[in-house]
Amino acid sequence: MSTPSLSDLPIRRLTRRDVRVCADLSENRGWPREEHKWGLLLAAGTGYGIDDPAGGLVAVSVLTEYGPAERPELGAIGMVLVAERYARRGIGRRLMRYVVEQAGTTPLTLHATPYGQPLYEEQGFKIVGRAEMVRGRFVAGGSAPAGSTRPAAAEDLSAILRLDAEVFGADRTHIIARLPAFADQLRVAEDGGQLVGYAAAWPNMDTHVIGPLIARDTETAKSLVADLAAGTDRPLRTDVDVRHTALLTWLKERGLEGIAENAVMNYGAAELPGDWTRRFAPLTVAAG
């Protein structure tokens, strides 16, 4: 029996049962396996993949949509991966075209590495911002950030969802409501009984990723990060909008180092919705 050509291999929707093969593909490309994150993305978003006749996956991508289900207001594309032995053969381009077509008229956003940026530019994505990944062991010290935070309680969820929709610019209840189970820590900041920020720390291999990080100002963001750091002995990692220079400077003073800078790119929208001044870091760059 002849082997089908790459262009004939069908694109299918992935399910939670595909977490392992997605993690295998991550590992194949030199990325961490990140099975915990894959589980969230395939539950809250829609994964698309091409099966390898020899086993595993040829390529994968995930689209996470926000807003009303019948008319999404924003879609985030992430985890665009092609197996090493199929690289540079047009598979990534084909899969990206397919995902963009599935989104229809919904504006799209993604975080692009320098390696992937040319592919996305070819598909019509434009750079609208940048985010810097920082990583390291948080070192407490210096003057303490103003304000205090506390662990989130079940009754905080509705207020978290309202604040998140206001700052993010679209309803993402289907993913934020999973945070209490997904994250190891979820903290909120209040002022006069009003929620003014929240952040989560979730496990990813040997680190804790801080995200989302939403706060009314830099001092509130610092308080959330410092209190999350106090609750873990793992290195921290987060991806901060480069416009938040004061937070980035403080994180580096506290022991984190800049690892990489990625382009934030949009398709079908000149800028991201919401209020960037209060949006310090995404839940994950793969889902916005």
N, C-alpha and C positions, 0 to 999 in steps of 0.2 A: 504494500500500500504506500502510495507517495505521500510525502509530508506536505501539508498545506502551506502555502506561502504566508508570510507575515501579514500581508494585507487582507488575507482571507480569514484570519483568526478572529472570531467574534469578540466583541466587548460585552461583558456581562456585569450585572449589579452584584456587588459583594455583600456578604452578610457577616454577622458576628462569628460565624464558623470559620471565616477566612482570616482571623487574627494571626494564626500561626504562619500561614504562607505569606501574609503581608510582612510580618516580622522577619521571615526568612529573606524576603527581597530587600528589606532595609539592610540587613546584615550583609547581603551580597554586594551592596553598593558602599559598604564601609560606614553605614550609619548604625547607631545603637538599635537594638531590636524593638524597644519601646512598646511592648505588648500592652501595657496598661493604657497608654495613649491610643494605640490602635483600637482597643476595645471601646473607648469613648467615641472616637471619630466614626466608627462603623455603626454605633448605636444612634448617635445624634445626627449624623450626616449620611450621605449616599456615596458608597465606594463604587468605583468602576475599575474593572480589571480585565486583562487578557490572559487567558490560561496558556501555559506552555505545554505543548503536546508531550514533552518529556517529563512533565511534572513541575509544580510550582506555578509562578506567575511570570509572564513576560514583562508586564507593566501594570501600574496601579495609579489611581488618583482618587481624592475624596473631595466632594462638594458638600459644604454645609450651608444651608440656606436659613435666612432669618426674616422675621416678619410673618404676616398671615400665610398659612400653608397654601391657600389658593392664589396668592399674589405676593410672592416673596419680595422683600425690599432690598436685600443684599445677599450675595452668595460669596463664600470664601472657598478658594481652591487651595488644597494643600497635599503634601505627601506624593508629589509627582515623581515617580521612580520607574526606571527601566532597567531590567537585568543587564549586568555587565556584558554578557555575550551578545546582547541584542542592541547595544548602544550605537548611536550614530547611524541608525538605519531607518529613521523616520517614524519610529513607533511612538515616541513622546509627542511628536507633532500631531500624529493621527489621534492619539488619545485626548490631547488638549482640545483639538477641534471638536471632538465628540462631546466633551464635557461642556464646552461653551455653547454648543448647540442645544444640549439638554437644559441649560439654564434659560434659554429663550431670551426674553427682554430684561431679565434680572441683571442689574449691575453686579460686577464681580470684582473681587479684590484678592490679592495674594502677596506673600512675601517671597522675593526672589533672591537666590544666591547669585553671585556674579556668573557662575557657570550656567544657571538656568535662564538668566535674564534675556539673552538673545532670542531664545525660543518664545518667550512670552511677548517680547516686542514684535516678533513676527506675527503673532496672533492678534495684535492690536492693543496690547496692554501698554499703559503709560505710567511712568514713575510719578508718584504723588507724595512720596515721603521716604524716610529711612528709619530703620530700627537697629539699635546696637545690642548684640548679645553680650552679657557680662556673666562671669562665672567665678566662683571662688568661695573660700570660707569667710563668712562674715565675722569681723572682729569688732566687738562692742567697745565703746570708748568715746572720749570727747564729750561734748555736751549732748544730753539726751534730747531726742526730738520732742517738740511740744505736743501735748495731747496724749491720750491713752486709748488703748483698744481693748476689746474683750472677745472671747470666743463667741462665734455666732450661735444662736439658739434656733430651734425649729420655728419659733414665732417671728424670727427676723426675715424669713425667706421672702414674704410678700414685699417688704420694704427693699430688700436687696434687688428683687426683680424690677421694681419701679425705678430705682436709681440706675440700674444697669441699662434699662431701655432708654432712659433719658440721656445717659452719657454715651452709650454705644450707638444710639440712633435707630435702633430696630429691636423688636422683641426677640430675645433668644432664650425664652423660658425653657425650651426643650433641652438646652445644654447646661444652663446655669443651675437649673433645679437638680441636676445630677452631681453638682459639686460636693454636697455633704457626704456622698458615698465615694466619690472619685478622689477627693483631696484628703490629706492627712490632717490639715488644719484649715479652718475658715474663720476669719476674724472680721469684726466690724468696728468702725469708728463712729462715735456719736457726738453731737453737740446739742445740748438742751433737749435731749430725747429724740433728736432727728438724726437719721442715718446720713453721714457725710462721706462715707467711704467703706470699701470692703476689699478683701484680698484673700487669696487661697494659696496654699503651698501643697503641691501634689508630687508624688514620688515618680521619678523617671530615672531608671537604672540606679546610679549611685548618687544622684543629686535630688534636691527638692526644687522644683520649678515654681517660681512665684508668678501667679497669673490666674485670673485677671487681677490687675491692680488698678482700682478706681478710687480716686480721692479728690476732695474739693480743692486741695492745694498740695504743694511739695512737702510741707511739714507733716500733713496727715499721711501722705504716702510713706514718708520716712518712718513714722510711728508704726504703721502696719508692717513694713518690712522688718524693722527691728524686733517687733514682738513675734513675728513668724520665725525669724532667725533664732530667737531665744528658745524656740520649741523644737529645734532639730539639731542633730550633730552632723548632718550631712552638708556638703557644699551646696551653695545656692546657685541657681541660674535664672535669669529673666531676660526679656527682650524689651528694651525701653525705647520709646519714641525719642529720636535724637533731639527733638525740640525741648525736651525736659533736661536741659543741661545741668541744672542744679542737682537733680536727683542722680544723674549719672556721675557727676563729680563726687557726690557724697558716697555712693556705692563703691567707687574706686578707692576713696579714702578709707573705707571700712573693709578693704581687702579683696573686693571683686576686681577682675581684670576684663578688659574688652577682648572678646574672642573673635567676633566677626560682625560685619555690618551688612545688612540686607536691604534691598530696595522694596518699598511698599508700592505695589502697582495696581492700577484699576483698569477696568474695561467697562465702558458704557456709563461712566460717571467721572466728573472732573475732580471730585474729592470724596473722601469718606464722610458718611453722615455722622451726626452726633457732635460731641464736644471734646475735641482732642486735648483741651487744657486740663480735663479731669481724667482722661484715659491715658494712664502711664504705661501699662503693659497689657498685652493680650492674654487670654487664657492659654493659648498656644498659637504660634505663628501659622500652624496648619489650619486653624479654624477662626482666626481673627479675635 
